[in-house]
Amino acid sequence: MVVKFNEYNLLFKYPFTISKGTKTHQPTFVVELGYFGVKGYGEAPAISYYNIPVEKMVADLERKRVFIEKFAFSDPERYWHYLHHLFPANPFLVCALDMAGWDLYGKLKGKQLHNLWGLDIAKSPTTDYTIGIDSIENMVAKMKEKPWPIYKIKVGVQNDIEMVVELRKHTDAIFRVDANAGWTLEEALEKIPLLKELGVELVEQPLAKDDWDGMKTLFESSPLPLFADESCVAETDVEKCSGYFHGINIKLTKCSGITPARRMIEKAKALNIQVMIGCMNETSVGTAAIAQLAPLVDFVDMDGPLLLAEDIAAGVGFDNGHICYTNSPGLGISINPF
């Protein structure tokens, strides 16, 4: 095994604003695993409020590179377990390496992952397109520029309802809202019934990630399904969400890769919890990984490449929100070797 990596700082088409702040670029770490001439790729975007910058991913990888390269690779699940113990405090790096391991495995088998797993891509949900917080005029303009069947609208500011009211005037599309933990319980209790009247389908992470008492109250009274994001990071969080959220949003980067995400989906289904797989502004590398899991879930949010001004790979595409798969093995992407 030979490990290489690249660091990127990718420009957004528009400044991307959520309740936690604004950014103009997405720092991203992409790894390449070379194995007897076959190359697999994986990605982990850096998210500031999780305190794992690209520099930490690079430093951790370099410190233990020899152990990554000496592992006798046979299947990705064994590899993930090895990596999980090698980097217990860096799920982002484990995600990138796990993803690359799966890409490599699919290429060695000559099949795209969803085919290896026996999944029917006709069951893949339609992805939403995210409208970040901005002036109402700009939010309307962004929506009109990208006609789409489902929009995820970032909220968590004082004029939430005003924003959604104005956007609703211009489309009959499905709306989902994501507060990114930006509301108090009182705000959520007031706003969610109004959002239901505006045709909103679901609400993501309404309260602070550790406000379980507030979520219990909200869960028992909310007229809309509530989905955990910041409250559901790792496998151990799935069961915690039962009775507090109607669904969970799994992020590959946060949970440490494809391998644990598959187990989280299975666990959520057993608990009768709905599942969304979300993105963290990945390029087509990470987005293609989400696409492989899409037939297993109820909702997908995988618009990362659409929000970026530049991409580093090609593969997964979209037709009015519907996922377009390639016939290439592994993740189904094409990228220039490092």
C-alpha positions in Angstrom: 0.0 0.0 0.0 1.2 3.5 -0.9 -0.5 6.5 0.7 -0.6 9.9 -1.0 -2.7 13.0 -0.2 -3.6 16.4 -1.4 -4.9 19.5 0.4 -7.4 21.8 -1.1 -9.1 25.1 -0.2 -12.1 25.2 -2.6 -14.1 28.3 -3.3 -17.8 28.3 -2.8 -20.0 29.8 -5.6 -21.5 32.1 -3.0 -20.4 32.7 0.6 -21.9 29.8 2.6 -23.7 31.0 5.8 -25.4 28.9 8.5 -26.4 29.9 12.0 -22.8 29.1 13.2 -21.1 31.5 10.7 -20.0 32.2 7.1 -17.2 30.8 5.0 -16.1 31.5 1.4 -13.9 28.4 1.0 -14.0 24.8 2.0 -10.7 23.3 3.2 -10.6 19.6 2.1 -8.3 16.6 2.6 -8.2 13.9 -0.2 -6.2 10.7 0.2 -5.1 8.2 -2.5 -4.4 4.6 -1.6 -2.3 2.8 -4.2 -2.3 -1.0 -4.2 -0.6 -3.0 -6.9 -1.3 -0.3 -9.5 -5.0 0.3 -8.4 -5.8 3.6 -6.8 -8.6 4.4 -4.3 -9.7 7.8 -3.2 -11.4 9.2 -0.1 -12.2 12.7 1.2 -12.8 14.5 4.4 -13.7 18.2 4.5 -12.5 20.2 7.5 -15.3 21.8 9.6 -14.1 24.4 12.0 -16.5 23.7 14.9 -15.3 20.1 15.0 -11.7 21.2 15.5 -10.1 18.8 13.0 -8.5 21.1 10.4 -6.7 19.7 7.4 -3.4 20.3 9.1 -4.3 17.8 11.9 -5.4 15.2 9.3 -2.0 15.6 7.5 0.0 15.5 10.8 -1.8 12.4 12.1 -1.4 10.6 8.8 2.3 11.4 8.5 3.0 10.3 12.1 1.5 6.9 11.4 1.9 6.5 7.7 4.0 3.4 8.0 1.2 1.6 9.9 -1.3 2.6 7.2 0.9 1.3 4.5 1.9 -1.9 6.1 -1.6 -3.2 6.8 -2.4 -6.3 4.8 -5.4 -5.0 2.9 -8.1 -7.6 2.2 -11.5 -5.9 2.8 -12.5 -2.4 3.9 -14.3 -3.4 7.1 -11.2 -4.9 8.6 -9.3 -1.9 7.4 -11.7 0.5 9.1 -11.4 -1.3 12.4 -7.6 -1.1 12.2 -7.8 2.6 11.3 -10.3 3.3 14.0 -7.9 2.0 16.7 -5.0 3.8 15.0 -6.7 7.2 15.0 -9.3 7.1 17.8 -9.4 10.9 18.0 -9.6 11.7 14.3 -12.8 10.4 12.7 -12.3 12.7 9.7 -9.0 11.1 8.7 -10.4 7.6 9.3 -13.3 8.6 7.0 -11.1 9.6 4.2 -9.0 6.4 4.5 -12.1 4.2 4.9 -13.7 5.8 1.8 -10.5 5.2 -0.2 -10.4 1.6 1.0 -13.9 1.0 -0.3 -13.1 2.7 -3.6 -10.0 0.5 -3.9 -12.0 -2.6 -3.0 -14.7 -1.9 -5.6 -12.1 -1.4 -8.2 -10.3 -4.7 -7.3 -13.7 -6.4 -7.6 -14.6 -4.6 -10.8 -17.9 -3.3 -9.4 -19.4 -0.1 -8.1 -20.2 -0.4 -4.4 -23.9 -0.3 -4.6 -23.7 -3.3 -7.0 -21.4 -5.2 -4.6 -24.0 -4.6 -1.8 -26.9 -5.7 -4.0 -28.7 -2.3 -3.8 -31.2 -1.0 -6.3 -30.3 2.6 -7.3 -33.8 3.2 -8.5 -34.7 3.5 -4.8 -32.3 6.4 -4.3 -34.1 9.5 -3.0 -33.9 12.8 -4.7 -31.3 15.2 -3.2 -32.1 18.6 -1.9 -30.3 21.8 -2.8 -29.2 24.1 0.0 -30.0 27.8 0.2 -27.7 29.4 2.8 -28.6 32.3 5.0 -28.4 35.6 3.2 -30.5 38.6 2.5 -34.0 37.5 1.5 -33.4 39.1 -1.9 -30.3 37.0 -2.4 -31.9 33.8 -1.2 -34.7 34.2 -3.7 -32.2 34.9 -6.4 -30.2 31.7 -5.6 -33.3 29.7 -5.6 -34.4 31.0 -9.0 -31.0 30.4 -10.4 -31.2 26.7 -9.5 -34.8 25.4 -10.1 -35.0 22.3 -7.9 -37.6 19.9 -6.6 -36.4 20.1 -2.9 -34.7 22.9 -1.1 -32.9 22.8 2.2 -33.2 26.3 3.8 -30.7 27.2 6.4 -32.4 29.0 9.3 -31.5 29.9 12.9 -31.8 33.7 12.7 -34.4 36.2 13.9 -36.3 36.5 10.6 -36.5 32.8 9.8 -40.2 32.8 9.1 -40.0 35.9 7.0 -37.4 34.2 4.8 -39.4 31.1 4.3 -42.6 33.0 3.6 -40.8 35.0 0.8 -39.2 31.9 -0.7 -42.5 30.1 -0.7 -44.0 32.8 -2.9 -41.6 31.8 -5.7 -41.9 27.9 -5.8 -44.0 24.9 -4.9 -40.9 22.8 -4.2 -40.5 20.8 -1.1 -38.9 22.8 1.7 -36.7 21.4 4.5 -35.2 23.7 7.1 -32.0 23.3 9.1 -31.5 25.4 12.2 -28.0 24.0 12.9 -28.8 24.2 16.7 -29.7 27.9 16.3 -33.0 27.9 18.2 -34.1 28.0 21.8 -37.0 25.6 22.8 -39.3 28.6 22.9 -38.4 29.7 19.4 -38.8 26.2 18.0 -42.2 25.7 19.6 -43.3 29.0 18.1 -41.7 28.6 14.6 -42.3 24.9 13.7 -46.1 25.1 13.5 -45.7 28.2 11.2 -43.2 26.3 9.1 -45.6 23.4 8.7 -48.2 25.9 7.3 -45.6 27.0 4.8 -45.2 23.4 3.4 -42.0 22.5 5.2 -41.3 18.7 5.2 -38.9 18.4 8.2 -36.7 20.3 10.6 -33.1 19.5 11.2 -31.3 20.1 14.5 -33.6 22.7 16.0 -31.9 22.9 19.4 -28.4 22.8 20.9 -26.9 19.3 20.4 -27.0 18.5 24.2 -30.4 20.0 25.0 -32.1 16.6 25.5 -34.7 17.9 27.9 -35.7 20.5 25.3 -35.8 18.0 22.5 -38.0 15.6 24.5 -40.5 18.4 24.9 -40.3 19.4 21.3 -40.5 15.8 20.1 -43.7 15.3 21.9 -45.4 18.4 20.5 -43.8 19.0 17.0 -46.1 18.9 14.0 -43.1 18.2 11.8 -40.5 15.4 11.9 -37.3 16.4 13.7 -33.9 15.2 12.5 -30.7 15.1 14.5 -27.5 16.3 13.0 -25.1 17.7 15.6 -26.8 15.5 18.2 -26.0 12.3 16.1 -22.3 12.1 15.3 -21.2 8.6 16.0 -22.7 5.1 16.1 -23.3 5.4 19.8 -25.5 8.4 19.3 -28.1 6.6 17.2 -29.8 4.9 20.2 -29.7 8.1 22.2 -31.8 9.8 19.6 -34.7 7.4 19.9 -37.6 9.2 21.6 -36.0 12.6 21.0 -35.8 12.8 17.2 -37.9 11.2 14.4 -34.8 10.8 12.2 -31.0 11.2 12.0 -28.7 12.8 9.5 -25.6 10.7 9.1 -22.5 12.5 7.9 -19.7 10.2 6.7 -16.9 12.5 7.8 -18.3 12.9 11.3 -19.1 9.2 11.9 -15.7 8.1 10.4 -16.7 6.7 7.1 -18.8 4.4 4.9 -18.3 1.4 7.2 -19.8 2.8 10.4 -22.5 4.6 8.3 -23.8 1.3 7.1 -24.1 0.1 10.7 -25.8 3.3 11.8 -28.4 2.9 9.0 -29.1 -0.6 10.1 -29.4 0.4 13.8 -31.7 3.3 13.0 -34.0 1.1 10.9 -34.2 -1.3 13.8 -35.3 1.6 16.1 -37.8 2.8 13.6 -35.8 6.1 13.1 -35.8 7.6 9.6 -32.4 8.2 8.0 -30.9 11.0 6.0 -27.4 11.0 4.7 -26.0 14.5 4.6 -23.0 16.2 3.1 -20.4 18.6 4.5 -19.7 20.4 1.2 -17.7 17.5 -0.2 -16.4 17.4 -3.8 -17.6 14.7 -6.1 -15.3 12.2 -4.3 -17.2 12.3 -1.0 -20.5 12.9 -2.8 -20.1 9.7 -4.8 -19.6 7.8 -1.6 -22.9 9.2 -0.3 -24.5 8.1 -3.6 -23.5 4.4 -2.9 -25.5 4.4 0.3 -28.5 6.4 -1.0 -30.7 3.4 -1.8 -30.6 2.5 1.9 -32.0 5.8 3.2 -35.1 7.9 3.3 -33.6 11.3 2.4 -30.3 12.5 0.9 -28.6 15.9 1.1 -25.6 15.6 -1.3 -25.4 18.9 -3.1 -21.8 19.7 -2.2 -20.4 19.8 -5.7 -23.3 22.1 -6.7 -22.3 24.6 -4.0 -18.6 24.7 -4.9 -17.2 26.9 -7.7 -14.7 24.2 -8.5 -14.5 20.4 -8.2 -11.6 18.0 -8.2 -13.3 14.9 -9.6 -16.2 13.8 -11.8 -18.6 10.9 -11.4 -21.9 11.4 -9.6 -24.3 13.8 -11.4 -27.8 15.1 -11.0 -30.9 15.4 -13.2 -33.3 17.7 -11.4 -32.2 16.3 -8.1 -32.2 12.7 -9.2 -28.8 11.0 -8.7 -27.0 10.0 -12.0 -24.6 7.1 -11.5 -21.7 6.1 -13.7 -20.6 2.6 -14.7 -17.1 2.9 -13.2 -16.2 0.6 -10.3 -15.6 1.6 -6.7 -17.1 5.0 -5.9 -17.7 5.5 -9.7 -15.5 8.6 -9.9 -12.7 9.8 -12.2 -9.9 11.9 -10.8 -6.3 12.7 -11.8 -3.8 10.5 -9.9 -1.7 12.3 -7.3 
